[in-house]
Amino acid sequence: MNFDEELKTRISRTEEIVSAYLPEPGDYGARVMEAMNYSFLAGGKRIRPLLMIETHILCGGDGRLVAPFMAALEMIHTYSLVHDDLPAMDGDELRRGKPTTWKQYDEACAILAGDGLLNYSVETAALAFDMAEDHEDYIRIAASMKILYHHAGIYGMIGGQCADIEAEEIRDLSEDMLIYIHRNKTAALIRAAMTIGAVLAGAEDETIRLIDRAADCIGIAFQIQDDLLDVTGTDETLGKPVGSDERNNKTTYVTLHGIEESREAVERLSREALDIVRDMRHRNEFLENLITWMINRDR
């Protein structure tokens, strides 16, 4: 398998799946819908929906119910970025080489576009109920919706983002709080992606628990790598300004432990995640390579 070529193919396929659920701008709400679509189509790698479908395949799923959840998850991820970029948050003007939503439109429209994406994600995920063929499908869809909005909410991503903002004012940030931030701000949606993929495939509880642990390791390692790139990367390779953590007085794993120890943590966490995935009943070589690529990426 040529991973780079296969990755491009699967990202393109995932892009088609998730983009098909975007709203058609119309009526007096057209501007906010245009801003939603602009944000969503700004060139993301679609890693989270890709993780969802590949974990679904790993667990023996047939793919019938996954598409609405793939799109809903990416809408949630996109809205979080739109709000992260706002002047009240990180104040970034560039993302993926393009003006951020508040710069392209205006601050009020960006806030509403984020709100719109979050609300529309609920409508989109609920479309899976129309695809249900039996009682078990309904149970799995309901369980998946609970997982998705738990991890996206105050006990997941939003809680982590709040703690991340508060951490800017804490001079001696504890290790526990930092891992809480990573586990919730970043890992929560990765956990949602992979566990939903397993649940919709009808995986057993122990398998779902192990998948959740692997996803947690991936998410934390992914964030540490992101922090490393903010120090070692360039504006050109990342498509956004580097050094934003330092400018915003953020304590990261890198500021606490340094570059080398941070790289060691990434390696340790990725090894644990891969051991779990490789020990499943089925094998998914592409998923294994995807995890390795995610954690060791340079952009």
Backbone as numpy.savetxt, mean C-alpha at the origin, in Angstrom:
# Nx Ny Nz CAx CAy CAz Cx Cy Cz
12.24 -17.62 -15.60 11.40 -16.42 -15.60 12.28 -15.16 -15.60
12.05 -14.27 -16.58 12.68 -12.96 -16.57 11.80 -12.06 -15.71
12.25 -11.80 -14.49 11.39 -11.11 -13.53 11.02 -9.70 -13.99
11.97 -8.95 -14.52 11.69 -7.57 -14.92 10.60 -7.51 -15.98
10.68 -8.40 -16.97 9.66 -8.42 -18.02 8.32 -8.88 -17.48
8.35 -9.92 -16.62 7.12 -10.42 -16.05 6.47 -9.38 -15.13
7.29 -8.65 -14.40 6.77 -7.59 -13.53 6.04 -6.53 -14.35
6.63 -6.10 -15.45 5.99 -5.11 -16.31 4.65 -5.62 -16.83
4.63 -6.90 -17.23 3.40 -7.49 -17.76 2.31 -7.52 -16.69
2.67 -7.94 -15.48 1.67 -8.08 -14.42 1.24 -6.73 -13.87
2.15 -5.77 -13.83 1.76 -4.42 -13.42 0.78 -3.83 -14.43
1.06 -4.05 -15.72 0.17 -3.55 -16.77 -1.22 -4.18 -16.65
-1.25 -5.48 -16.38 -2.53 -6.18 -16.21 -3.27 -5.65 -14.97
-2.53 -5.44 -13.90 -3.13 -4.92 -12.67 -3.65 -3.51 -12.89
-2.90 -2.70 -13.64 -3.33 -1.34 -13.96 -4.66 -1.35 -14.69
-4.81 -2.26 -15.62 -6.07 -2.36 -16.36 -7.23 -2.73 -15.43
-6.97 -3.65 -14.52 -8.02 -4.11 -13.61 -8.48 -2.97 -12.70
-7.53 -2.31 -12.05 -7.93 -1.31 -11.05 -8.46 -0.03 -11.70
-7.91 0.35 -12.85 -8.35 1.58 -13.51 -9.77 1.47 -14.06
-10.21 0.25 -14.33 -11.55 0.04 -14.86 -12.64 0.47 -13.88
-12.29 0.62 -12.60 -13.27 0.97 -11.58 -13.33 2.47 -11.29
-12.53 3.28 -11.99 -12.54 4.71 -11.74 -13.86 5.34 -12.19
-14.26 6.44 -11.55 -15.51 7.10 -11.94 -15.36 7.86 -13.25
-16.48 8.02 -13.95 -16.54 8.85 -15.15 -16.95 10.26 -14.72
-16.07 11.26 -14.88 -16.42 12.61 -14.44 -17.67 13.12 -15.15
-18.54 13.75 -14.39 -19.76 14.28 -14.96 -20.50 15.17 -13.98
-21.45 15.94 -14.48 -22.28 16.83 -13.67 -21.42 17.87 -12.95
-21.95 18.38 -11.86 -21.27 19.47 -11.16 -20.13 18.97 -10.27
-20.02 17.66 -10.10 -18.93 17.09 -9.31 -17.76 16.64 -10.15
-17.73 17.07 -11.42 -16.72 16.57 -12.36 -15.30 16.90 -11.90
-15.09 18.09 -11.33 -13.73 18.50 -11.00 -13.11 17.58 -9.95
-13.87 17.24 -8.93 -13.31 16.37 -7.91 -13.04 14.97 -8.47
-13.90 14.51 -9.38 -13.68 13.21 -10.02 -12.43 13.24 -10.89
-12.22 14.36 -11.59 -11.01 14.51 -12.40 -9.77 14.48 -11.51
-9.85 15.14 -10.36 -8.72 15.14 -9.43 -8.48 13.75 -8.86
-9.55 13.01 -8.59 -9.42 11.63 -8.12 -8.68 10.80 -9.16
-9.11 10.91 -10.41 -8.51 10.12 -11.48 -7.07 10.55 -11.74
-6.81 11.85 -11.69 -5.43 12.35 -11.85 -4.52 11.73 -10.80
-4.97 11.71 -9.56 -4.17 11.16 -8.47 -3.94 9.67 -8.66
-5.01 8.98 -9.04 -4.96 7.52 -9.17 -4.06 7.10 -10.33
-4.05 7.88 -11.38 -3.32 7.51 -12.60 -1.94 8.18 -12.69
-1.41 8.59 -11.54 -0.15 9.35 -11.53 1.09 8.48 -11.68
0.91 7.17 -11.93 2.07 6.34 -12.26 2.56 5.42 -11.17
1.70 5.03 -10.25 2.10 4.11 -9.19 2.41 2.72 -9.73
3.15 1.95 -8.94 3.56 0.61 -9.37 2.48 -0.44 -9.11
1.41 -0.09 -8.40 0.29 -1.01 -8.10 0.77 -2.22 -7.30
1.69 -2.01 -6.40 2.28 -3.11 -5.64 1.24 -3.78 -4.75
0.41 -3.01 -4.07 -0.54 -3.61 -3.12 -1.59 -4.47 -3.80
-2.26 -4.01 -4.86 -3.17 -4.92 -5.55 -2.47 -6.11 -6.19
-1.23 -5.90 -6.62 -0.47 -7.01 -7.19 -0.16 -8.05 -6.10
0.20 -7.59 -4.91 0.40 -8.52 -3.79 -0.87 -9.28 -3.47
-2.02 -8.61 -3.58 -3.29 -9.25 -3.27 -3.57 -10.41 -4.23
-3.46 -10.16 -5.52 -3.78 -11.21 -6.48 -2.75 -12.33 -6.44
-1.48 -12.00 -6.22 -0.45 -13.04 -6.19 -0.57 -13.90 -4.93
-0.96 -13.31 -3.81 -1.20 -14.11 -2.60 -2.44 -14.97 -2.79
-3.43 -14.44 -3.47 -4.64 -15.19 -3.80 -4.27 -16.44 -4.61
-3.40 -16.26 -5.59 -2.93 -17.39 -6.41 -2.15 -18.37 -5.55
-1.28 -17.85 -4.68 -0.49 -18.69 -3.79 -1.38 -19.61 -2.96
-2.52 -19.07 -2.55 -3.44 -19.83 -1.68 -4.48 -20.62 -2.46
-4.31 -20.72 -3.76 -5.19 -21.56 -4.57 -6.47 -20.91 -5.03
-6.55 -19.58 -4.99 -7.77 -18.89 -5.39 -8.01 -18.91 -6.89
-9.28 -18.72 -7.26 -9.65 -18.74 -8.69 -9.80 -17.34 -9.28
-9.63 -16.30 -8.45 -9.63 -14.92 -8.95 -10.98 -14.28 -9.16
-12.06 -14.99 -8.84 -13.39 -14.46 -9.17 -13.74 -13.17 -8.43
-13.37 -13.06 -7.17 -13.86 -11.98 -6.32 -12.84 -10.89 -6.04
-11.65 -11.01 -6.58 -10.54 -10.18 -6.13 -10.53 -8.78 -6.74
-10.95 -8.62 -7.99 -10.77 -7.36 -8.70 -11.32 -6.13 -7.96
-12.56 -6.17 -7.45 -13.06 -4.97 -6.75 -12.21 -4.61 -5.54
-11.68 -5.61 -4.85 -10.85 -5.33 -3.69 -9.48 -4.79 -4.10
-8.96 -5.25 -5.21 -7.70 -4.70 -5.72 -7.86 -3.21 -6.00
-8.95 -2.85 -6.67 -9.19 -1.44 -6.99 -9.45 -0.62 -5.74
-10.26 -1.15 -4.82 -10.58 -0.43 -3.59 -9.33 -0.16 -2.77
-8.46 -1.15 -2.67 -7.23 -0.99 -1.91 -6.35 0.10 -2.52
-6.25 0.12 -3.84 -5.42 1.13 -4.49 -6.03 2.52 -4.36
-7.35 2.61 -4.31 -8.00 3.91 -4.05 -7.64 4.42 -2.66
-7.65 3.52 -1.69 -7.29 3.91 -0.32 -5.84 4.35 -0.27
-4.96 3.59 -0.88 -3.55 3.96 -0.91 -3.35 5.33 -1.57
-4.05 5.56 -2.68 -3.92 6.82 -3.39 -4.42 7.99 -2.56
-5.56 7.81 -1.90 -6.09 8.91 -1.09 -5.12 9.27 0.03
-4.46 8.25 0.61 -3.51 8.53 1.69 -2.34 9.36 1.18
-1.91 9.13 -0.06 -0.82 9.90 -0.63 -1.25 11.33 -0.93
-2.47 11.48 -1.43 -3.01 12.82 -1.71 -3.01 13.66 -0.44
-3.47 13.07 0.64 -3.52 13.80 1.91 -2.14 13.98 2.52
-1.26 12.99 2.37 0.11 13.11 2.86 0.83 14.31 2.24
0.55 14.58 0.97 1.25 15.64 0.25 0.75 17.04 0.60
-0.37 17.15 1.27 -0.96 18.45 1.57 -0.02 19.31 2.43
-0.13 20.64 2.31 0.70 21.53 3.12 0.61 21.27 4.62
-0.54 20.85 5.10 -0.70 20.57 6.53 0.00 19.28 6.95
0.37 18.45 5.98 1.06 17.19 6.28 2.52 17.33 5.86
2.92 16.74 4.73 4.33 16.80 4.31 4.64 18.01 3.43
3.61 18.56 2.79 3.82 19.74 1.96 4.62 19.48 0.70
4.57 18.26 0.18 5.34 17.94 -1.04 4.63 18.47 -2.28
5.42 18.94 -3.23 4.87 19.50 -4.47 5.06 18.57 -5.67
5.82 17.49 -5.47 6.13 16.58 -6.56 5.97 15.14 -6.08
5.30 14.34 -6.88 5.18 12.90 -6.61 5.23 12.16 -7.93
6.15 11.19 -7.99 6.33 10.39 -9.20 6.60 11.26 -10.42
7.32 12.36 -10.18 7.72 13.24 -11.27 6.64 14.18 -11.75
5.47 14.20 -11.08 4.36 15.07 -11.48 3.94 15.95 -10.31
3.29 17.08 -10.61 2.78 17.91 -9.51 1.81 17.11 -8.64
1.93 17.27 -7.33 0.99 16.60 -6.44 -0.41 17.18 -6.67
-1.40 16.49 -6.17 -2.78 16.86 -6.49 -3.12 18.28 -6.05
-2.66 18.69 -4.87 -2.98 20.04 -4.40 -2.29 21.11 -5.24
-1.14 20.77 -5.84 -0.47 21.71 -6.72 -1.12 21.75 -8.11
-1.58 20.61 -8.57 -2.22 20.54 -9.89 -3.60 21.19 -9.88
-4.31 21.01 -8.79 -5.66 21.59 -8.66 -5.60 22.71 -7.61
-6.01 22.43 -6.41 -5.82 23.34 -5.29 -6.01 22.54 -4.02
-5.74 23.15 -2.88 -5.74 22.41 -1.63 -7.12 21.85 -1.30
-8.15 22.66 -1.46 -9.50 22.21 -1.14 -9.92 21.04 -2.02
-9.61 21.13 -3.31 -9.97 20.06 -4.24 -9.22 18.78 -3.90
-7.95 18.90 -3.48 -7.17 17.72 -3.12 -7.75 17.03 -1.89
-8.18 17.82 -0.91 -8.81 17.23 0.27 -10.06 16.46 -0.13
-10.88 17.06 -0.97 -12.11 16.39 -1.42 -11.81 15.18 -2.31
-10.75 15.26 -3.11 -10.38 14.12 -3.95 -9.98 12.94 -3.08
-9.22 13.20 -2.01 -8.86 12.13 -1.08 -10.09 11.55 -0.42
-10.98 12.42 0.04 -12.23 11.95 0.64 -13.04 11.13 -0.35
-13.06 11.61 -1.59 -13.83 10.91 -2.62 -13.28 9.52 -2.90
-11.96 9.40 -2.96 -11.34 8.09 -3.20 -11.65 7.11 -2.06
-11.59 7.59 -0.83 -11.88 6.72 0.30 -13.33 6.24 0.26
-14.26 7.16 0.05 -15.67 6.77 0.00 -15.97 5.87 -1.20
-15.37 6.20 -2.34 -15.63 5.40 -3.53 -15.04 4.00 -3.41
-14.00 3.86 -2.59 -13.43 2.53 -2.38 -14.42 1.59 -1.72
-15.27 2.13 -0.84 -16.29 1.30 -0.19 -17.28 0.80 -1.23
-17.76 1.71 -2.07 -18.68 1.32 -3.14 -18.06 0.26 -4.05
-16.77 0.45 -4.33 -16.08 -0.46 -5.25 -15.91 -1.85 -4.63
-15.44 -1.91 -3.39 -15.27 -3.21 -2.73 -16.60 -3.95 -2.64
-17.67 -3.22 -2.38 -19.00 -3.83 -2.22 -19.51 -4.46 -3.51
-18.93 -4.07 -4.66 -19.33 -4.69 -5.92 -19.04 -6.19 -5.94
-18.14 -6.64 -5.08 -17.83 -8.07 -5.02 -19.06 -8.88 -4.61
-19.95 -8.28 -3.83 -21.16 -9.01 -3.44 -22.00 -9.40 -4.66
-21.95 -8.58 -5.71 -22.69 -8.91 -6.93 -22.11 -10.12 -7.65
-20.87 -10.48 -7.33 -20.20 -11.60 -7.97 -20.34 -12.90 -7.17
-20.88 -12.81 -5.97 -20.97 -13.98 -5.09 -21.84 -15.06 -5.71
-21.39 -16.30 -5.56 -22.13 -17.44 -6.11 -22.75 -18.32 -5.04
-22.27 -18.20 -3.80 -22.82 -19.03 -2.73 -22.59 -18.34 -1.39
-23.05 -18.99 -0.33 -22.97 -18.42 1.01 -21.52 -18.19 1.44
-20.64 -19.10 1.08 -19.23 -18.95 1.44 -18.62 -17.70 0.82
-19.02 -17.39 -0.41 -18.53 -16.17 -1.05 -18.93 -14.95 -0.24
-20.18 -14.90 0.20 -20.65 -13.75 0.98 -19.85 -13.61 2.28
-19.59 -14.72 2.92 -18.81 -14.69 4.17 -17.41 -14.16 3.92
-16.77 -14.63 2.86 -15.40 -14.21 2.56 -15.35 -12.73 2.15
-16.33 -12.28 1.42 -16.37 -10.86 1.01 -16.56 -9.97 2.23
-17.49 -10.35 3.11 -17.73 -9.56 4.32 -16.48 -9.52 5.19
-15.83 -10.67 5.35 -14.59 -10.72 6.14 -13.52 -9.84 5.51
-13.44 -9.83 4.19 -12.43 -9.03 3.49 -12.70 -7.54 3.65
-13.96 -7.14 3.63 -14.28 -5.73 3.83 -13.91 -5.29 5.25
-14.15 -6.16 6.21 -13.77 -5.85 7.60 -12.25 -5.68 7.70
-11.50 -6.57 7.08 -10.04 -6.48 7.10 -9.57 -5.18 6.44
-10.13 -4.87 5.28 -9.67 -3.72 4.51 -9.86 -2.42 5.29
-11.05 -2.22 5.84 -11.33 -0.93 6.48 -10.82 -0.87 7.92
-10.53 -2.02 8.51 -9.82 -2.02 9.79 -8.39 -1.53 9.58
-7.72 -2.11 8.59 -6.32 -1.75 8.35 -6.17 -0.33 7.79
-7.22 0.18 7.14 -7.16 1.53 6.59 -7.50 2.60 7.63
-8.05 2.20 8.77 -8.63 3.14 9.70 -7.78 3.51 10.89
-8.45 3.85 12.00 -7.76 4.38 13.18 -6.89 3.34 13.86
-7.18 2.06 13.66 -6.35 1.00 14.22 -5.34 0.49 13.20
-5.19 1.22 12.11 -4.24 0.85 11.06 -3.56 2.08 10.51
-3.77 2.34 9.21 -3.04 3.39 8.51 -3.25 4.77 9.12
-4.48 5.15 9.40 -4.74 6.49 9.94 -4.11 6.64 11.32
-4.22 5.61 12.15 -3.56 5.65 13.45 -2.06 5.82 13.32
-1.48 5.11 12.36 -0.04 5.23 12.13 0.36 6.60 11.62
-0.46 7.17 10.74 -0.17 8.51 10.23 -0.25 9.55 11.34
-1.23 9.41 12.23 -1.37 10.34 13.35 -0.14 10.26 14.26
0.27 9.04 14.58 1.46 8.86 15.42 2.70 9.41 14.73
2.76 9.28 13.41 3.90 9.78 12.65 4.00 11.30 12.76
2.87 11.98 12.69 2.86 13.44 12.83 3.27 13.85 14.24
2.72 13.16 15.23 3.07 13.47 16.62 4.55 13.23 16.88
5.11 12.22 16.22 6.51 11.87 16.44 7.47 12.98 16.01
7.02 13.86 15.11 7.86 14.96 14.67 8.23 15.89 15.83
7.38 15.92 16.86 7.62 16.82 17.99 8.29 16.11 19.16
8.60 14.84 19.00 9.22 14.07 20.08 10.72 13.95 19.81
11.52 14.48 20.71 12.97 14.49 20.49 13.56 13.08 20.62
13.14 12.34 21.64 13.68 11.00 21.88 12.58 9.96 21.61
12.32 9.74 20.34 11.28 8.80 19.94 11.69 7.38 20.31
10.77 6.65 20.92 11.09 5.28 21.34 11.04 4.32 20.15
11.75 3.22 20.30 11.72 2.16 19.28 10.31 1.62 19.12
9.60 1.45 20.23 8.24 0.91 20.18 7.32 1.80 19.34
7.42 3.11 19.56 6.55 4.02 18.81 6.92 4.03 17.34
8.20 3.96 17.04 8.63 3.95 15.64 8.11 2.72 14.91
8.22 1.54 15.55 7.71 0.32 14.93 6.19 0.37 14.81
5.53 0.96 15.81 4.07 1.15 15.71 3.74 1.95 14.45
4.48 3.02 14.22 4.24 3.86 13.05 4.44 3.06 11.77
5.56 2.34 11.69 5.83 1.54 10.49 4.76 0.46 10.30
4.40 -0.20 11.40 3.45 -1.31 11.33 2.08 -0.84 10.87
1.74 0.39 11.19 0.40 0.88 10.86 0.38 1.79 9.64
1.27 2.75 9.59 1.25 3.68 8.46 1.52 2.97 7.13
2.47 2.05 7.13 2.87 1.39 5.88 2.43 -0.07 5.80
2.73 -0.84 6.83 2.49 -2.28 6.76 1.00 -2.63 6.75
0.16 -1.76 7.30 -1.27 -2.10 7.43 -1.91 -2.42 6.08
-1.65 -1.61 5.07 -2.28 -1.86 3.76 -1.66 -3.06 3.06
-0.39 -3.33 3.32 0.23 -4.54 2.77 -0.36 -5.77 3.45
-0.60 -5.69 4.75 -1.26 -6.78 5.46 -2.68 -6.98 4.91
-3.38 -5.87 4.67 -4.72 -5.98 4.10 -4.68 -6.67 2.74
-3.73 -6.27 1.91 -3.62 -6.84 0.57 -3.45 -8.34 0.61
-2.49 -8.79 1.40 -2.14 -10.21 1.38 -3.16 -11.07 2.13
-3.67 -10.58 3.24 -4.65 -11.38 3.97 -5.98 -11.47 3.22
-6.37 -10.39 2.56 -7.60 -10.44 1.75 -7.42 -11.43 0.60
-6.25 -11.41 -0.02 -5.99 -12.39 -1.08 -6.16 -13.81 -0.58
-5.67 -14.07 0.64 -5.79 -15.41 1.22 -7.22 -15.72 1.61
-7.91 -14.76 2.23 -9.30 -14.99 2.67 -10.20 -15.29 1.48
-10.07 -14.52 0.41 -10.93 -14.72 -0.77 -10.62 -16.04 -1.48
-9.45 -16.58 -1.21 -9.09 -17.89 -1.77 -9.60 -19.04 -0.91
-10.17 -18.71 0.26 -10.67 -19.76 1.15 -9.59 -20.41 1.99
-8.51 -19.68 2.25 -7.41 -20.25 3.03 -7.84 -20.53 4.47
-7.17 -21.48 5.10 -7.44 -21.82 6.50 -6.91 -20.72 7.42
-7.44 -20.69 8.65 -7.07 -19.63 9.59 -5.57 -19.57 9.85
-4.91 -20.72 10.00 -3.48 -20.72 10.28 -2.70 -20.18 9.09
-3.14 -20.49 7.89 -2.48 -19.94 6.71 -2.63 -18.43 6.66
-3.83 -17.95 6.97 -4.07 -16.50 6.98 -3.19 -15.82 8.03
-3.04 -16.46 9.18 -2.20 -15.90 10.25 -0.75 -15.79 9.78
-0.25 -16.82 9.13 1.12 -16.81 8.64 1.32 -15.77 7.53
0.35 -15.67 6.65 0.41 -14.66 5.59 0.44 -13.26 6.20
-0.36 -13.06 7.23 -0.39 -11.77 7.91 0.97 -11.43 8.51
1.63 -12.43 9.11 2.95 -12.20 9.68 3.96 -11.86 8.59
3.91 -12.58 7.49 4.82 -12.28 6.38 4.59 -10.86 5.87
3.33 -10.48 5.74 3.01 -9.14 5.25 3.48 -8.06 6.21
3.39 -8.33 7.50 3.87 -7.38 8.49 5.37 -7.16 8.33
6.12 -8.24 8.15 7.57 -8.13 7.93 7.87 -7.35 6.65
7.13 -7.64 5.60 7.33 -6.95 4.33 7.07 -5.46 4.48
5.97 -5.13 5.16 5.60 -3.72 5.32 6.62 -2.93 6.10
7.10 -3.49 7.19 8.09 -2.78 8.01 9.40 -2.64 7.23
9.82 -3.71 6.57 11.04 -3.65 5.75 10.90 -2.64 4.62
9.72 -2.61 4.01 9.44 -1.68 2.91 9.60 -0.24 3.39
9.09 0.07 4.59 9.19 1.42 5.12 10.62 1.79 5.48
11.34 0.84 6.06 12.74 1.11 6.39 13.53 1.38 5.10
13.24 0.60 4.06 13.91 0.83 2.77 13.52 2.20 2.22
12.27 2.61 2.39 11.82 3.92 1.95 12.61 5.02 2.67
12.80 4.82 3.98 13.57 5.78 4.76 15.03 5.82 4.31
15.57 4.66 3.96 16.93 4.60 3.44 17.05 5.38 2.13
16.06 5.20 1.25 16.09 5.88 -0.04 15.96 7.39 0.11
15.26 7.83 1.16 15.12 9.26 1.40 16.48 9.87 1.76
17.38 9.04 2.23 18.73 9.50 2.59 19.71 9.27 1.45
19.60 8.13 0.77 20.61 7.73 -0.21 20.18 7.92 -1.66
18.88 8.17 -1.92 18.39 8.29 -3.28 18.54 9.69 -3.84
17.99 9.90 -5.04 18.01 11.21 -5.69 16.59 11.57 -6.13
16.36 12.87 -6.36 15.05 13.32 -6.85 14.70 12.62 -8.16
15.70 12.42 -9.01 15.46 11.85 -10.35 15.02 10.39 -10.26
15.69 9.61 -9.42 15.35 8.19 -9.34 14.03 7.96 -8.62
13.74 8.79 -7.62 12.53 8.58 -6.82 11.30 9.29 -7.38
11.51 10.31 -8.19 10.38 11.06 -8.73 9.73 11.98 -7.71
10.43 12.24 -6.60 9.95 13.17 -5.57 11.18 13.68 -4.83
11.04 14.78 -4.11 12.21 15.33 -3.42 12.72 14.40 -2.33
14.02 14.14 -2.30 14.61 13.37 -1.21 14.91 14.33 -0.05
15.17 13.74 1.12 15.49 14.56 2.28 14.29 15.16 2.97
13.07 14.74 2.59 11.88 15.33 3.21 11.77 14.96 4.68
12.25 13.77 5.06 12.20 13.37 6.47 13.02 14.34 7.33
14.21 14.67 6.87 15.06 15.59 7.62 14.44 16.98 7.67
13.89 17.43 6.55 13.28 18.77 6.52 12.10 18.86 7.46
11.37 17.74 7.61 10.19 17.73 8.47 10.49 17.23 9.88
11.77 17.13 10.20 12.21 16.72 11.55 11.67 15.35 11.96
11.61 14.44 11.01 11.08 13.11 11.30 12.18 12.18 11.81
11.85 11.47 12.88 12.73 10.40 13.35 12.35 9.13 12.60
13.31 8.49 11.96 13.07 7.27 11.21 13.98 6.17 11.75
13.79 4.97 11.23 14.67 3.87 11.62 16.12 4.21 11.29
16.32 4.94 10.21 17.67 5.30 9.80 18.29 6.30 10.77
17.51 7.28 11.22 18.08 8.26 12.15 18.38 7.63 13.50
17.63 6.58 13.88 17.88 5.90 15.15 19.03 4.90 15.06
19.13 4.20 13.93 20.06 3.07 13.85 21.17 3.22 12.82
21.07 4.21 11.97 22.09 4.38 10.95 21.82 3.54 9.71
22.56 3.80 8.66 22.31 3.16 7.36 22.59 1.66 7.39
23.73 1.25 7.91 24.10 -0.16 7.86 23.16 -1.03 8.69
22.87 -0.61 9.91 21.97 -1.40 10.75 20.56 -1.45 10.16
20.16 -0.37 9.50 18.86 -0.35 8.84 18.83 -1.35 7.69
19.92 -1.43 6.94 19.99 -2.41 5.85 19.95 -3.84 6.38
20.56 -4.06 7.52 20.53 -5.39 8.14 19.11 -5.75 8.57
18.37 -4.78 9.09 16.99 -5.02 9.50 16.12 -5.38 8.30
16.33 -4.68 7.20 15.61 -4.98 5.97 15.88 -6.42 5.53
17.10 -6.84 5.58 17.49 -8.19 5.18 16.86 -9.24 6.10
16.89 -8.99 7.40 16.34 -9.95 8.37 14.83 -10.10 8.19
14.14 -9.00 8.04 12.68 -9.04 7.88 12.29 -9.69 6.56
13.01 -9.39 5.51 12.69 -9.97 4.20 12.92 -11.48 4.21
13.94 -11.92 4.92 14.23 -13.34 5.00 13.09 -14.08 5.71
12.59 -13.49 6.80 11.48 -14.13 7.52 10.24 -14.22 6.65
9.93 -13.13 5.94 8.75 -13.13 5.08 8.86 -14.18 3.98
10.02 -14.26 3.36 10.21 -15.22 2.28 10.16 -16.66 2.78
10.67 -16.90 3.96 10.61 -18.25 4.53 9.16 -18.69 4.70
8.32 -17.78 5.14 6.90 -18.10 5.33 6.24 -18.41 3.99
6.45 -17.54 3.02 5.81 -17.71 1.71 6.28 -18.99 1.02
7.56 -19.30 1.14 8.10 -20.48 0.49 7.64 -21.77 1.15
7.16 -21.67 2.39 6.75 -22.86 3.13 5.27 -23.18 2.94
4.58 -22.41 2.09 3.17 -22.67 1.83 3.00 -23.94 0.99
1.80 -24.46 0.99 1.52 -25.70 0.26 1.84 -25.54 -1.23
1.44 -24.40 -1.80 1.75 -24.10 -3.19 2.95 -23.15 -3.22
3.58 -23.04 -4.36 4.67 -22.08 -4.55 4.23 -21.04 -5.57
4.68 -19.81 -5.36 4.47 -18.75 -6.32 5.81 -18.03 -6.49
6.57 -18.46 -7.46 7.91 -17.93 -7.66 7.88 -16.44 -7.94
6.88 -16.00 -8.69 6.81 -14.57 -8.99 6.59 -13.76 -7.71
5.72 -14.23 -6.82 5.49 -13.53 -5.56 6.77 -13.46 -4.73
7.51 -14.54 -4.69 8.77 -14.54 -3.95 9.74 -13.49 -4.53
9.82 -13.44 -5.84 10.69 -12.45 -6.48 10.17 -11.03 -6.27
8.85 -10.88 -6.28 8.24 -9.57 -6.06 8.59 -9.04 -4.67
8.50 -9.90 -3.67 8.83 -9.49 -2.30 10.28 -9.05 -2.22
11.17 -9.82 -2.82 12.59 -9.47 -2.82 12.82 -8.14 -3.52
12.20 -7.94 -4.64 12.34 -6.69 -5.41 11.79 -5.49 -4.62
10.62 -5.66 -4.00 10.01 -4.59 -3.22 10.94 -4.08 -2.13
11.49 -5.02 -1.40 12.26 -4.68 -0.21 13.64 -4.14 -0.57
14.17 -4.54 -1.72 15.51 -4.12 -2.11 15.49 -3.10 -3.26
14.33 -2.48 -3.47 14.20 -1.55 -4.60 15.09 -0.32 -4.40
15.34 0.39 -5.51 16.15 1.61 -5.43 15.34 2.85 -5.81
14.01 2.69 -5.85 13.14 3.85 -6.17 11.76 3.62 -5.61
